[in-house]
């Protein structure tokens, strides 16, 4: 995406009291290696909609007013659309944003990158059907934990459905044994592909935040008690986990971290 990221935290949506407002998919507070911060509004669009740039302008203005720092909107567009463009201008306002047309990205390059977490995007990239099944095989055989492989295979099947529903059905037929353990798979059954995709992505970020907290504790204090791990794994609030990640870095002892963890207020 053209941004060198040292760390990124998912921001709580705002303003919470105005429930009628639409919300940004993933508002991220990003820090680069020099410590400079900016807000990245990461948006996922299955199909291009004419009024989308205006909604993006709304998100931009709200976060700019709240944080008074640089705000960079980035849009990932899944399906090809001739009218999609990276700017909007009328007689009063103008906005530019980064538009990533996933169908223009080489699927072979994604495969050759060796990054298994990029493989689910291959079906909506410039690729062959064979490369989709190659990605499936590499995910299935990867050394990551089984539940994570299930999440990635489910995401692969979802994106494949935007290209050809028959590929999705074949992927599910071949890998259902592992997909049924995926959080995203359950949501897809209940709420459909698009809602399942977004919630699955957010769940993935939540799980990553939990892992980051425990990783810092393991590095600093070694043997982390099982009850503490269980408490962290039960958490479902991204903002709270971001706070605990910072405390895991700053606290002087494991007992101090447990005391912080026991508090209801951050």
N, C-alpha and C positions, 0 to 999 in steps of 0.2 A: 504493500500500500504506500510505499515511499516514506514511511516514518520509522526512524530507529528508536525502538522502545526499550527502555530499561525496566520499567514496571508499569502496570495498568490496573486501576481499580474501577469496578462498576459502581457508578453513582446512583444514589436513590433518586427516583424520578421526582419531578417537581412541577408545579406546586401540588402537594398532596390534597389540599383542601378543595381544589377545583376539579371535581371528578369528571366533568364533562370534557375536559381537555384531552386530546389524543396524546399518547406518550411515545417517546423515542424508543426504538428497539433496544439499543445498547449504548447508553451514554457513559463514556469511559474517561476517567482522569488519567492521562498518560504523562509519564516523565521520561525524558531522554537521558543519555549518559552524562550530560552536563547539568542535569537537575532541573532543566526547564520544563514547565508544565503546560499542557494544553488540554482542552476538552475535545474528544473525538466522538462524534455522533455516528455510530455504525448502524446503518439501516439496511434491512434485507427486503427486497422487492421481488416477488414471484413474477408479476407482470407490471409493465409500465403503465402508469395512470397520469393523465394530463395534469391533474391538480396536485400531483405529488410534490413538485418543487415548492408550491405554496405551503404545504404542510411542513416541509423541511425548513422553510424560512421561519415558520412559527417556532419550531424546535430551536433553531439557531438563536432567535431573538430572546427566548426564555432563558437559555443557558448563558448567553452573553450578559444579560442583565443580572443574573444570579451570581456569576463568578468573575465577571469583568476580566476575562483572560481570552487568549486565542481559542476559537472554536472552529474545528475542521469537520465538516460533514462528509462522510464517505458512504456511498450507496453501492451495494452489490446487487446487480440485476441478473436474475436467473434465466428468464426467457427472452429470446431475441425480439426486438421491436424497432422498427425503422424510425420511429419518432423520438426515441430516447436521446436526450442530450444533457450535457453537464452544466447547464446554466438556465436561468430564467430572467427575463427582462420585460418590464412593461413601462408605462409612462411615469411611474413613481419609484418602483423598487427594482433592484437587481441582485441576484445571488448566483455564485458559482460554487460547485461542489465536485468532489472526485467521484466519477461514475465508472465502476468496474463492470464491464460487460463480460460475464463469465464464459459466454460461448466463444469469445475470442481468445481465451487462454488455451494453450496447448495441453491436452490431456496427457500426452506422452511426457512432457516436461514435469507435470505433477507426479507422474509415476516414477520418473527417474530421480526426483528429488529425494526419495526415500523417506519422506515425512508421512507416516501413515495417517496422521490427522488431516491431511489435505486430500486424501483419496476419496472421501464422500462427495467432493465437488466434481469429480471426474465426469460423471454422466451429463452434467450441464456445461462442460467445457467442449473444446473442439477435439472429439475423440471418436473412436470406433466402438462398436458393441463389444468387440473382443477385449478392448482396453478396460471396459467396465468390469468384465468378468476377471480380468487380470488383477484389478484393484481388489475385487472381492476375495480372491485367493490370497493376496498379500496381507490383507487385513486379518483373515481367518488364521493364517499361519504366523502372524506377528507375535512377539514374546510378551506383549502387554497383557494385563489381567483380562480374564474372560468377560467380565461385565462390561469393561471398556470396549472390547472387541464387538460385543453385542450392540452397544450404542453406535459405533462407527458403521457396522453393517446395516443397521436400521436406517441411519442417515443416508447411506449409499442407496438403499432401496427407495427412500423417499425422493431423492433427487432423480433417480432413474425414472420414477413415475412421471416427472415433468417432461421426459423425453419419449418414453414408451411404457405404457402400463404392463405390457407383457414381460418386460425385463424385470419390473418390480415383482411380479408374481413368481417369476423363475427364481429370483434371489431369495424370496421368502420361502419358497418350496425347498431350496437347497440348504438354507441356513436358519430355518425357523427354530431349531433346537437351541441356538444361542441368542437369537433375536428376542425370544419371548422373555428373556431376563432383562431386557432393556427398558429403562424408564420411558423413552420416546415411543417405543412400540405400544405401550399401554395407552399413552395419550392419543396416538394415531387412531387406535380402535375406538376411543371415546369421542374424539373431537375432530378427526379428519386430518389430512396431510399438512395443510398450511399452518394450522394452529399447533399441531403436533411438532412440526419442525421448529417453530419459534420457541415453544416451551422446552423442547429437547435441548436446544442450544443454550438456553438460560440455565437449565439444569446442569449442563456440562460445565458452565462457568462456576456454578455453585460448588460442584464436586472438586473442581480445580482449586478453589479457594480453601476448601477444607484440607486438601492435600498439602497446600502451601503452608498452612498453619502448623500442621503436624511435622512437616519436613524441617521447618526451622527449629521446632522443639527437639526433634531427634538429633539434629546436628549440634545444638547447643548443650542439651542435657542428657542425651543418649536414651536410656530406657524410659520411655513415656508410659505411664500406667495405663492399663486397659480401660479403666473407667473414664479417664480423661479423653482417650481416643473416641470412646463411645459417645461422650457428651458432644464433642466437636462434630462427629458424623451425624448427629441428630439435628444439628442446626440448619435452618432453612432461610436465614436472613443474610443476604450478601453484605450489607453494610456492617452488620455485627462481625462477620468473618473478616472483613477488611480491617476493622478495628483490632481484632484479636491477632491478626497477622503482624500488625505494627507492635503490639504489646509483646508478642513472642520474641521479637527482635530486641526490644528495649528492656524487658524484665531481667532482674538480677538472679532469679532462681525459679525453679519449677513450682515451688510452693507459692511464690508471689503471683505467678501466672494463674494458678488454680484459684487464688483469692480473687483475682480480676475476673476470671471466668464465672465465678459464683455470683457476681453482681448482676442484677437485672438491668441496670442502667449503665450506658457507656459514657 
